[in-house]
Amino acid sequence: MREYLKCDILTTRSERGWDTTLRLLCTLRLKTKMDDVAAEETADVRRILAENVRKQRKQLGMSQFQLAERCGISSSFVGEIETSKKYPSAETLSLLAHALGLAPYQLYLEGSDWEVHDRYESLRRMYRDMKRKLNEQLDESFWDSLR
């Protein structure tokens, strides 16, 4: 970042036409650098999505063909998503998440985030089981008291 600012300061001492051209070149160099960062972040997002789709599909014992059938897309497109070659639309992401039994945001969770999510889901299951058992016992006690 300093390199670009230094370049801009040097250009203010030169002639007007050349000054503008040099500033434009500095701006373009900075924009190119930012584009590289954006491309890296996009690649990371695609990689995370690919890993999560593949992991969840395999955990459910589904083939790419079966997942594609559930989503109404081609199995080759599922393969391209899982290898980060293609990125699905928001609608397709929603279909994929539903077919995999996930919320759409879960397709973007990374390692430690999955651990937190898994713990949360375990606690929710325990709560539901305890609530169901308690209600069954209360019902049973109520009907026993009426007899």
Sequence and secondary structure as in RCSB ss.txt:
>XXXX:A:sequence
MREYLKCDILTTRSERGWDTTLRLLCTLRLKTKMDDVAAEETADVRRILAENVRKQRKQLGMSQFQLAERCGISS
SFVGEIETSKKYPSAETLSLLAHALGLAPYQLYLEGSDWEVHDRYESLRRMYRDMKRKLNEQLDESFWDSLR
>XXXX:A:secstr
 HHHHHHHHHHTTS HHHHHHHHHHHHHHHHHHHHHHHHHHHHHHHHHHHHHHHHHHHHTT  HHHHHHHHTS H
HHHHHHHTTS    HHHHHHHHHHTT  GGGGG  HHHHHHHHHHHHHHHHHHHHHHHHHHHHHHHHHHHH 
